Amino acid sequence: MKDLVEYIAKSLVDHPDTVEVTEESTGGRMVLTLKVEAADMGRVIGKQGRIAQAIRTILKVAAARGDLPDRQPSLIIAALNGDSEPEPHTSQSDDDTEDEPAGI
């Protein structure tokens, strides 16, 4: 399972050499943690989380078809630097006015 997630993630991101996948078994669940560069988070998650959901679906199918039908996989996606929040947007120009209403 770990190799499958690593293969998929490396195919999606711009920095495949920094992809890290860890596998942890807790009770009846297998937890896979995928860590990628913060810049690659959008590529792995996708619009409205569709790529992340597709990866989770592939994991469930692989578990059902493989040796582990009773162990449900769980995928956690995190940024390598541990900072899951995006950096605040900073303006390129100093002459932006905040009081001006939109549409003018």
HUBEL-V714226 format. One record per helix or strand of 3 or more residues. SS is the DSSP state (alpha for helix, beta for strand). FROM is the first residue (numbers start at 1). LEN is the number of residues. Records with the same first field share a line. If there is no record, write none. Layout:
# HUBEL-V714226
SS->FROM-LEN ; FROM-LEN
This chain:
# HUBEL-V714226
alpha->2-11 ; 16-3 ; 38-8 ; 47-19
beta->20-7 ; 29-8 ; 72-8
